[in-house]
């Protein structure tokens, strides 16, 4: 019990530390509602985000709510994850390469999975939906006024989701055939700040700035289906299988409130900002933000020994209709840039060398699960008629906590990727992401979590 308490306290400290950090540093978070967070935990992230076709009772898979029906009786699951991103930015301006870097950390997920019945599972939790964090400055010379101008674009904020999902088996023939459906209901909320400034370096002209704060809240829904089919193997304890999954996130109009302030100002001794004239001002202006739909489909094949997965290999394809994204307000139209349809293709797999946990001659790394994946796709960002491409490679490990006699694991996922290009005056983002997750689950043979005792 003492070790469990210490473990929870350490996690609380880590999460508190992460909360205080910058959420993002990418200049491309200027578009839309920022960088969209992958809806996956560390184990599935390590396989390249191909979780739509997987249903595994040892992990919470929020990529497909139909997978919740795979939870086992008395096997409550907790999953906590924190993520860190390190980016190296490059741009070529007037044949000179400029570079910078940024680091950010954030909570990735805090989830609990509850088996409601033999055929039904429930998931509760919180995850980030998107993050924003950019600060871009460029300079130019105005030939008319003979002065150097600085253009600054900055922003920060996030959109988060509170998740409630349910999955149910409509066909269950034990370990041979299963068909399930599921639904995730997400309450989205958050605040986005965007500021645009034009500053004259030496002349007596007034500088100008636009401050735009949007607070949004509303519901989003996504549905999923999953099918599992076992194939005859070499023996009763050696079986092959295949799985199919598909999800649909429905488009939704999220309520938004906007504070809009456009004004001119000067600097006193180049330090203190002195406001001059108010150009436009609106407070608590009502509007909507349209979050578009998304469709994902996946397939995987694998092999089980003694009802435990030895290896699996799969692929997934997703389409996000971000070209339908809109910000609508009554007074002043938002200056958001039109987005493009986003597509992504991912492949990946996992392997566990041995499940002989009782064998003391085999170390923990021989009993761990190793994952590898890759992704490639067009993003929703389109600049100068060039749609940016994002590709990356994922790998990771799931370490079992053998001494606890439970199904708990420490999951580590790493992603190396590249977004954008240095051509046509654009910025290239070479990034490194690390996601550390903790899957906490009892072993029904030993632990008694959430189980009513018959005798006191």
MORA-V260694 format. One record per residue. N is the residue number from 1. RES is the residue in one letter. SS is DSSP state (2 for helix, 1 for strand, 0 for the rest). PHI is phi in radians with two decimals (none if undefined). OMEGA is omega in whole degrees, 0 to 359 (999 if undefined). Layout:
# MORA-V260694
n = (N N)
res = (RES RES)
ss = (SS SS)
phi = (PHI PHI)
omega = (OMEGA OMEGA)
This chain:
# MORA-V260694
n = (1 2 3 4 5 6 7 8 9 10 11 12 13 14 15 16 17 18 19 20 21 22 23 24 25 26 27 28 29 30 31 32 33 34 35 36 37 38 39 40 41 42 43 44 45 46 47 48 49 50 51 52 53 54 55 56 57 58 59 60 61 62 63 64 65 66 67 68 69 70 71 72 73 74 75 76 77 78 79 80 81 82 83 84 85 86 87 88 89 90 91 92 93 94 95 96 97 98 99 100 101 102 103 104 105 106 107 108 109 110 111 112 113 114 115 116 117 118 119 120 121 122 123 124 125 126 127 128 129 130 131 132 133 134 135 136 137 138 139 140 141 142 143 144 145 146 147 148 149 150 151 152 153 154 155 156 157 158 159 160 161 162 163 164 165 166 167 168 169 170 171 172 173 174 175 176 177 178 179 180 181 182 183 184 185 186 187 188 189 190 191 192 193 194 195 196 197 198 199 200 201 202 203 204 205 206 207 208 209 210 211 212 213 214 215 216 217 218 219 220 221 222 223 224 225 226 227 228 229 230 231 232 233 234 235 236 237 238 239 240 241 242 243 244 245 246 247 248 249 250 251 252 253 254 255 256 257 258 259 260 261 262 263 264 265 266 267 268 269 270 271 272 273 274 275 276 277 278 279 280 281 282 283 284 285 286 287 288 289 290 291 292 293 294 295 296 297 298 299 300 301 302 303 304 305 306 307 308 309 310 311 312 313 314 315 316 317 318 319 320 321 322 323 324 325 326 327 328 329 330 331 332 333 334 335 336 337 338 339 340 341 342 343 344 345 346 347 348 349 350 351 352 353 354 355 356 357 358 359 360 361 362 363 364 365 366 367 368 369 370 371 372 373 374 375 376 377 378 379 380 381 382 383 384 385 386 387 388 389 390 391 392 393 394 395 396 397 398 399 400 401 402 403 404 405 406 407 408 409 410 411 412 413 414 415 416 417 418 419 420 421 422 423 424 425 426 427 428 429 430 431 432 433 434 435 436 437 438 439 440 441 442 443 444 445 446 447 448 449 450 451 452 453 454 455 456)
res = (X X X X X X X X X X X X X X X X X X X X X X X X X X X X X X X X X X X X X X X X X X X X X X X X X X X X X X X X X X X X X X X X X X X X X X X X X X X X X X X X X X X X X X X X X X X X X X X X X X X X X X X X X X X X X X X X X X X X X X X X X X X X X X X X X X X X X X X X X X X X X X X X X X X X X X X X X X X X X X X X X X X X X X X X X X X X X X X X X X X X X X X X X X X X X X X X X X X X X X X X X X X X X X X X X X X X X X X X X X X X X X X X X X X X X X X X X X X X X X X X X X X X X X X X X X X X X X X X X X X X X X X X X X X X X X X X X X X X X X X X X X X X X X X X X X X X X X X X X X X X X X X X X X X X X X X X X X X X X X X X X X X X X X X X X X X X X X X X X X X X X X X X X X X X X X X X X X X X X X X X X X X X X X X X X X X X X X X X X X X X X X X X X X X X X X X X X X X X X X X X X X X X X X X X X X X X X X X X X X X X X X X X X X X X X X X X X X X X X X X X X X X X X X X X X X X X X X X X)
ss = (0 2 2 2 2 2 2 2 2 2 2 2 2 2 2 2 2 2 2 0 0 0 0 0 0 0 2 2 2 2 0 0 0 0 1 1 0 0 0 0 0 2 2 2 2 0 0 0 0 0 2 2 2 0 0 0 0 0 0 0 0 0 0 0 2 2 2 2 2 2 0 0 0 0 0 0 1 1 1 1 1 1 1 1 1 1 1 1 1 1 1 1 1 0 0 1 1 1 1 1 1 1 1 1 1 1 1 1 1 1 1 1 1 1 1 0 0 0 0 1 1 1 1 1 1 1 1 1 1 1 1 1 1 1 1 1 1 1 1 1 1 1 0 0 0 0 1 1 1 1 1 1 1 1 1 1 1 1 1 1 1 1 1 1 1 1 1 1 1 1 1 1 0 0 0 0 1 1 1 1 1 1 1 1 1 1 1 1 1 1 1 1 1 1 1 1 1 1 1 1 0 0 0 0 0 0 1 1 1 1 1 1 1 1 1 1 1 1 1 1 1 1 1 1 1 1 1 1 1 1 1 1 1 1 1 0 0 1 1 1 1 1 1 1 1 1 1 1 1 0 0 1 1 1 1 1 1 1 1 1 1 1 1 1 1 1 1 1 0 0 0 1 1 1 1 1 1 1 1 1 1 1 1 1 1 1 1 1 1 1 1 0 0 1 1 1 1 1 1 1 1 1 1 1 1 0 0 1 1 1 1 1 1 1 1 1 1 1 1 1 0 2 2 2 0 1 1 1 1 0 0 0 0 0 0 0 0 0 0 0 0 1 1 1 1 1 1 1 1 1 1 1 0 0 0 0 0 0 0 0 0 0 0 0 0 0 0 0 1 1 1 1 1 1 1 1 1 1 1 1 1 1 1 0 0 1 1 1 1 1 1 1 1 1 1 1 1 1 1 1 0 2 2 2 0 0 0 0 1 1 1 1 1 1 1 1 1 1 1 0 0 0 2 2 2 0 1 1 1 1 1 1 1 1 1 1 1 1 1 1 1 0 0 0 0 0 0 0 0 0 0 0 0 0 0 0)
phi = (none -1.05 -1.13 -1.15 -1.12 -1.05 -1.07 -1.13 -1.11 -1.10 -1.11 -1.06 -1.12 -1.08 -1.14 -1.11 -1.13 -1.11 -1.06 -1.44 -1.57 -1.12 -1.45 -2.87 -2.33 -1.35 -1.12 -1.38 -1.30 -1.16 -1.64 1.10 -1.84 1.73 -1.35 -1.37 -1.33 -1.17 -1.47 -2.78 -1.62 -1.05 -1.07 -1.39 -1.11 -1.16 -1.64 1.51 1.07 -1.90 -1.28 -1.02 -1.70 -1.84 -2.45 -2.35 -1.23 -1.58 -2.35 -1.52 -2.05 -1.34 -1.11 -2.43 -1.10 -1.13 -1.22 -1.11 -1.21 -1.44 -1.05 -1.59 -1.02 1.11 -2.03 -1.17 -2.03 -2.08 -2.43 -2.09 -2.54 -2.19 -2.23 -2.24 -2.25 -2.08 -2.11 -2.08 -1.80 -2.35 -2.59 -1.94 -2.17 0.94 1.11 -2.03 -1.45 -1.96 -2.47 -2.72 -2.53 -2.71 -2.33 -2.53 -2.45 -2.84 -1.25 -1.65 -2.87 -2.44 -2.29 -2.35 -1.94 -2.13 -1.34 -1.42 -2.65 -1.10 -1.99 -2.31 -2.29 -2.25 -2.26 -2.18 2.98 -2.38 -2.57 -1.29 -1.62 -2.75 -2.37 -2.29 -3.01 -2.52 -2.66 -2.08 -2.27 -2.30 -2.15 -2.66 -1.90 -1.53 -1.21 -1.30 -1.61 1.13 -2.36 -1.63 -1.90 -1.95 -1.89 -2.09 -2.18 -2.41 -2.99 -2.77 2.39 -2.80 -2.08 -1.99 -2.30 -1.75 -1.90 -2.33 -2.32 -2.46 -2.34 -2.46 -1.39 -1.67 -2.45 -2.47 -1.96 1.21 -1.59 -1.76 -2.46 -2.52 -2.33 -2.43 -2.20 -2.67 -2.51 -1.84 -1.96 -2.11 -1.72 -1.65 -2.70 2.84 -2.34 -2.17 -1.92 -2.32 -2.25 -2.13 -2.33 -2.17 -2.20 -1.50 -1.37 -2.29 -1.34 -1.58 -1.19 -1.28 -1.37 -2.39 -2.61 -2.11 -1.87 -2.29 -2.03 -2.09 -1.91 -2.23 -2.82 2.93 -1.88 -2.38 -2.28 -2.45 -2.00 -2.57 -2.30 -2.54 -2.30 -2.15 -2.37 -1.48 -2.02 -1.03 -2.04 -1.21 -2.60 -1.11 -1.75 -2.37 -2.17 -1.75 -2.66 -2.40 -2.32 -2.31 -2.55 -2.62 -2.35 -2.37 -1.61 -1.47 -1.16 -2.60 -1.74 -1.64 -1.15 -2.42 -2.11 -2.20 -1.88 -2.15 -2.43 -2.03 -2.68 -1.92 -2.76 -2.28 -1.88 -1.64 1.01 1.09 -2.19 -1.50 -1.52 -2.08 -1.22 -1.97 -2.19 -1.59 -1.51 -2.63 -2.61 -2.38 -2.26 0.93 -1.31 -1.41 -2.94 -2.43 -2.11 -1.59 -1.61 -1.34 -1.44 -2.51 -2.24 -2.31 -2.41 -2.58 -2.57 -2.58 -2.29 -2.79 -2.37 -1.98 -2.22 0.93 1.09 -2.17 -1.29 -1.51 -2.69 -2.65 -2.44 -2.62 -2.51 -2.60 -2.26 -2.30 -2.21 -2.05 -1.54 -1.23 -1.17 -1.68 -1.16 -2.54 -2.09 -2.11 -2.37 -1.33 -1.50 -2.08 -1.18 -1.20 -1.64 -1.22 -1.59 -1.05 -1.73 -2.05 -1.13 -1.93 -2.28 -2.62 -2.03 -2.27 -2.33 -3.11 -2.96 -2.61 -2.60 -2.13 -1.02 -2.66 -1.94 -1.42 -1.15 -1.37 -1.39 -1.31 -1.37 -1.88 -1.43 -1.15 -1.27 -1.28 -1.76 -1.53 -1.83 -1.92 -2.21 -2.61 -2.77 -2.64 -2.47 -2.65 -3.03 -1.57 -1.46 -1.47 -1.58 -2.25 -2.16 0.94 1.08 -2.13 -1.45 -1.27 -1.90 -2.23 -2.48 -2.83 -2.17 -2.08 -2.73 -3.04 -2.54 -2.05 -1.70 -1.30 -1.55 -1.13 -1.20 -1.49 0.95 -2.21 -1.64 -1.19 -2.54 -1.81 -1.96 -2.17 -2.20 -2.21 -2.28 -2.00 -2.64 -2.48 -2.20 1.48 -2.67 -1.58 -1.34 1.01 1.28 -1.59 -1.93 -1.76 -1.94 -1.72 -2.14 -2.23 -2.04 -2.28 -2.08 -1.88 -2.21 -2.19 -1.73 -1.91 -2.61 -1.40 -1.74 -1.02 -1.32 -2.08 -1.51 -2.34 -1.38 0.96 -1.98 -1.27 -1.37 -1.48 -2.25 -1.64)
omega = (181 180 179 180 178 181 179 179 178 179 179 178 181 181 177 178 182 183 184 186 174 184 180 177 186 176 181 174 175 187 179 176 175 179 182 181 177 183 182 175 189 184 182 176 181 178 179 179 178 188 185 184 184 172 186 185 180 181 172 182 182 178 180 182 178 181 182 181 181 180 181 179 180 182 177 183 169 177 178 180 174 185 177 179 176 183 173 184 178 175 179 181 182 178 177 181 177 183 175 181 179 179 177 180 183 171 178 180 171 191 171 178 185 172 182 177 181 184 187 177 183 178 174 177 179 180 172 176 177 178 180 176 181 177 187 178 175 181 179 179 177 184 183 182 178 183 176 182 173 177 181 177 181 179 175 180 180 171 183 179 167 192 170 183 180 177 184 174 175 174 183 177 179 183 184 185 176 175 184 175 181 180 172 172 184 172 182 178 178 181 179 177 175 180 176 183 172 187 175 185 188 188 181 178 178 171 180 180 174 176 186 179 179 173 185 177 180 186 176 184 171 183 180 173 181 178 179 178 177 179 181 180 183 181 182 181 180 187 172 180 169 181 178 178 177 178 177 171 184 178 183 175 184 178 182 172 184 169 186 183 177 185 174 183 172 177 174 183 177 182 186 180 180 180 181 184 173 181 176 179 176 181 181 177 183 178 179 171 183 174 186 182 179 177 179 179 183 181 173 178 183 184 177 171 183 177 177 185 179 178 177 180 184 179 182 177 183 176 179 184 180 174 178 181 180 169 186 176 190 191 182 181 179 181 180 180 179 181 182 176 184 177 180 176 182 173 180 179 180 179 176 185 181 174 180 185 182 182 182 178 179 183 186 180 175 181 180 176 182 184 180 179 178 180 177 179 174 179 177 184 180 182 180 179 176 179 184 181 178 174 183 178 181 171 182 182 174 183 179 175 189 186 183 183 182 177 182 181 168 185 178 178 179 177 174 185 181 178 176 185 177 180 177 177 182 182 177 181 174 190 175 179 178 181 178 182 178 175 183 183 178 168 186 181 188 187 183 180 175 179 181 179 178 179 180 999)
